[in-house]
Amino acid sequence: MKKSLVLAMAMALGVTASAYAANPFSDVPAGHWAYDSINKLAAAGVIEGYGDSTFGGDKLMTRYEMAQIVAKAMAKGANVDKLAAEFADELDTLGVRVAALEKKADNVKITGTIKASYSSYDGDKLNVDGQKAPTNHQGRLRSDLWVKGDINDDWTYSAMFRNQQFFTNDKGNAGEEDVAFQRAYVNGRVGGLAVQAGRYNKTDITGGNIHDNRMDGVQVSYGKDVKLTAGYGKATGVDVVTGKDKDFAYAELNGKLGAVDAYAAYYKFDNVAKTADDDKIWTVGMGFDLAKDLKLSGSYIKSDYDKAGVDDDGYVATLAYKGAKAAKAGSWGLSATYYDQGMGTVIAHTMDGVYFDEGFKGYSVGANYALAKNIVAGVTYYDLETKEAGKDTDAQTLWSQVVFSF
């Protein structure tokens, strides 16, 4: 152990000369320069030596051994912030929480993802806007940069910048790119309520089968095992009647009933263009494990949009096995989903394939795999057809991407 390290650790614990009379290590005599420091650290239980009454000061320690010493010093109240930051990974393995240290060391954390995706369209070659596409493929590079930090002990802030570059795509603007300020919101607590406010992404409780896009607004949540969430704001990704506002209100209730995850929700989108009116949507659903790592989930969705020849309800069912985890190389997952959604149940769908605003039915199958730590590849195939009366229009999409996380 280096002289500076012993002294620093001892000073952090407030060591004083001859604090303890007996030194447990035979290879550290009373006249040794580190006698008092080692004596105090041993008495405090921070260092233990090698079990043969020796300290072994000339031996090299592994990072894991050093992390054990740092962890014990932290438990004793020592101010060892720099050492804890250096050995954060080893401390995490030991189960030592260093969140408070991280807050003091750096109030701002920057993370992000880089996503390279490619989509191939077939069938009637419709793009995501429901228009005839000039080409049947799209290549895109999307970079998301997140900035997060603490405002105080109860409130945090988050912001996200997005850059997109289109290489080949169905809108004829290959080579173009754009940068947008996509998110800016705060999270905190007011009494027993969890609050989120600003520009955040709102994915509906079905997993995005109704709406998955940004909104400018506020939501409050109450509860833990059974949670009630309500929000109001302006929704994006929604085509509205010209000159009208984009008000969006919702209420969600979810909880665990034994082995079943259950939920119910209500959503109200004002002035939706395709309905030429407000669209009120109710949904209920549940999910449960059929076997280890195998989950079945389903949602029933009903809209108040009632028009001859147009379905006002629908359902979605998903079977998922495992799932790739960015932190675990070699992890993987499979999924299959069946859709049967009426026109009023679709506002801004979360899927990466071509779908129809008039309502659609069909299926998707997908797989993902962690190629290495923080590198995940995925592929999904969609085969859907419109539910618009009198039309026989279909679309197939093969979508793939690789995501790099940092």
N, C-alpha and C positions, 0 to 999 in steps of 0.2 A: 504493500500500500504506500502511495506517495505521501511525503511529509505534508504537502499542502492540502491533500484530501483529508487526512486525519485531523489536521487543525481546523479545517473548514467545517467538518462534521461536528467536531467537539464544540466549536464556537456557536454553531447553530443550536446546540442543546444547552448552551450556557455553562460550559464546564469551568470549574475553578480548580486551582492547584490543590493537589492532595485531597480531592473531594472524597475519595474513598481510600481506606488504608491498605486493602489487600488487592493485589493484582493477580488475576487468574492465569496469566500466561507466563510460563517459565522462560521463554525466550525474549521477554521484555523486562530487563532489570530496572531497578528503581532509578538508576542514573540515565536511562535512555531518554532521548529528546521528546519521544512521544508517550512517555509513561503516563502522565496525568490524563492526556486526551484518551488514550486507549483504555485506561482504567475506568473513566467515566462512561465511555461508549459500551464497555462490557457490562458495567453495573446497570446501565439503562436497558440492556437487552438488545442493543443495536447490532453488536458484533458478537460472534460465538467462538471464533477460532476454528480449529480442525478436529476437535474432540479428543486430542491427546495432550491437552494442556499447553499447546503451542499456538501462537498467533500467526506465524508464517508470513511475516512482513515482507520478505524478499520474493514471495511467490506472486505470479501474475493471476489476477482474478478474471473470471469470465464476466461477460456483460450480465448474465443472469444472476451471478453471485452479487455483483454490485447493485443490481436492481433490488435484491432482497434487503440489502443494507439500507438503501434509500427508502424502501417501503417501511421498514421498521422505524427509521428516523422520522418519517412523515407521521407515523402513528403516535410518536412521542411529541409531536407539535413542532418539530424542527423546521426552520425556514430553508428548504433545499429546492427552491423553485427551478433553478437552472439544471440541477442534477435530475429532477423529476422530468423535465422537458426532454433532456437527452435520452433518458431511459424509459420514455413513455410507452413504447411497444412492449418492452419486457414487463413494465408495471401493469399493463393491461392484461398480459398473460397471467400475472399473479392476482388479478382481480382487484387491483388498487385503483380507485377513482381519482382521476386527476383533472376533472372538469373545472373545479374551482381554480386550479393552477393555470389551466389554459386560458380562462377568462382574464386572470391577472396578467399573464404573459403577453396576450395578444387579443384585443377586443374585436378584431376583424378576422374572419375566416373566408378564404376564397377557394371555391371548388368549381367543378364544371364537367361537361361531357362534350365529346366530339362524336357526331353520328354521321356515318356515311351510308346512304341508303340508295337502293335501286328498285324501281317498280316497273312491271311489264303488264300492259292491259290487253285484253282480248274481248271477244264477244262483239258488242255494238260499239266498242271503243268510246265510252263516255269518260270524261274526266270528272274530278271531284265536284265541279260546279254543275254537273248534269248537262253539259254541252258536248257536242261532237268534238272529238279531239283531233288535231292535225297530225299527231304522232301517237304511237302506242307504248311509249316508255318515258321514264323520268329518272334522272340521276340528281342527287342532291347531297350537299355537305352542310350539316347544321352544327354550329358551335354555340353552346350555352355556358355563360360564365356567371356563377352565383357569388354574391357578396352577402355575408351574414355576420351579425354581431349583436352585442348586448347593449341595450339602452340603460337598464338598471337590473336589479335582481328579479323583477317581475315581467319586464318587457324586452322583446328582441325585434330586430328589423331584418328584412330580407329583400334583395333586389336581384334581378336577372337580366342580362343583356344577351340578345340572340343575333347571330350572324348566319345568313343562309346564302349558299351559292348553288345555282342551278346549272348543271352541265348539259343535260338533255332533258327536255320535259314536254308535257302535253299542251303547254300554253304558248309555245314558240318563243320563249324568252331565254333560251340557253345562253349561258355566259353571264347572266345578270346576277347581282347579289344585293342583299339589303341587310341593314343593321337596325334592330328595334329594341326599345326599352320595354321588355315584356312584363316584368313583375316589379312591384314596389309596394310592400305592405309591412305591417307590424303585427306582432302577436303578444298578448299579455293577459292579465287577469284583472277583473273588476269584481271584488267580492268573490262569490263562488262561480262566476261566469268566466269562461275562456273566450277571449275576443280576438278576432282577426279583421283587419281593416286595411283598405287600399286597393291596389290592383293585384289580384291573385287569380290562380286558375281554379275554376269550380267544376269538378267532376261529379256528376250526380251519383247517388248512392248505389245505382245498379252497376257502376263501373264505367260509366260513360256512354251507355246505350241511348240515353236521352240527350244529354248535353255534356260536352267536355271542351271548355274553352275559357278564355279570360273573362273576368268581370270587374268592374269598379264598384266596390260596395263594402259592406260590413256584415259579419256573421258572428253570432254568439252561440256558445255550447254550454250545456249543463249536464253533469253526470259523468260516470266512468263506465261501469259495467253495462248500464243502460243510459244512453246518451241522447239528448234532444238538442238539435241544431236548427237555428233559424237564421235567414239572411235576406238582404235586400240590396239591389244595386242595378247597374246598367250592364247588360250582357253583350259580349262580342261574339262574332261567329254566327249571328242571327240576322237573317234578312227580314227587315221590317217594312211596313207600309210607308211609302215616301212621306217625309215630313213628320212622322210620328216617333215617339221615344222608344227606348229599348228596355223599359223597366222589367225587372226579373225578381221574383220573390220565391222563397222556398222554405219548407219545414221538413226535417228528417228525424226519424226515430229509429235507433238501432240498438241491439243488445244481444246477449247470448242466453238462449233458453236450453240449458243442459248442453248437449253436444251440437246444438243447432245455432247458427248465426242467423238472426232474423231482422228484418227491417221493413219500414213503411215510410212513404214520403209523398209530398205534394209540391208541385212546381207550377208557377204561373208566369208565362211569357207574354208580354203585352204586344199587340200590333204585329203579329207574325205575318209576313207577306203572303206565304202560300195558303194560309187560312183566311187572310183578309180580316183577321180578328184576333182576339186574345186566344191563347192555347193553354188550357188548364189540364195538367197531367197528374194522375195518381199512380203509384206503383207499390207493390209488396213483393217480397222475395225472401229467400233463405239459402243457406249453404251448409253442408255438413260433409264429414269425411266418410267415404264409402269403405276405405281401407287406409293403411298407412301411406301417406304421401299422395293419396288419390281423393280429390274433392269434387263434389257435384254441387252446382249452384244454379239457381234459376230465378227469373223475375217475370212478374205479370205487370203489364203497363197498359193504362187506359187513359184516353184523351176525351175531352168534351167536344172535339171536332166531329160533327155528325153531318155527313153528306152522302147522298145516294151513290152506291157503288164504291164507297171508300170505307175501309176498315177503320174503326175508332179505337182498336185495342191491339194487343200483341203480346208476345213473350220471347224470352231469350233464355237458353239453357247452355251451360258450359261444364265440360268435364276436363279437369286439369290434373296432371301428374307431375309431381315435384316442381322444378323451376330453377333456372340458372341463377346463381348468386355471384355478383361481381367480385366479391372478396374471396370466393372459393373456386380456384381453377379446376376444371373438370366437371363441375356441377352442370345439370341439364334439366330440361323439362319439356313436356308435350301438352298440347291442349287442343280441344275441339269445341266449336260453338255452333249452335243452330239458332237462326234468327227468323222471326215472323212478326214484323213490326208494321203497324198501320201508319198512315201518313202523319197523323197528329202526334205520334209517339216519338218522332225523330226531329230533333232541333239542330244539333251539331254533334254528330256521332264521333266516338273515339277511334273507330277502326281506321286502318291504313289502306283499306281497299276502296274501290269505287262502290258507292251505294246510291240509292234513289230517294230523293226527297218525297216522292209520292208514296213511299212505303215500299218494303221489299221483303223477300224471304230467301233463304238459302243457308249456306254454311261456310265456316272457315276452319282450317286445321293449321297448326303451327308448331314450331320447335325452336328452342334456344339452347345455347351451349357456351360456357365460359372457357374461351380459348386459353386464357391466362388470367392472372389476377387483374381485375379491373378492365378486362376486354371480353365483351359478350357479343356473340353473333346470333342472329335470329332470322327465321324465314317463316312466312305465313302465306297460305293460298286461300283466296276468297272466291266463291262462286255464288252470285246473287242474281235475282230476277225481280223486275218491278211488279208491284201490285196494282199499278194504275189500270183501271178498267179498260178493256178493249185493246190493250197493248201487250205485245210479247217481246219485251226487251230484256236482255241479260247482259252481264258483265263479269269477267273473270280478272282477278288481279293476283300476280305473284309478286310479293313484297319481301325485300330482304334488307338487312342493315347490320353494321358492326358498330358497337358503341364502346368508346374509350372513356373511362372515368378517371378523374384526377382530383 
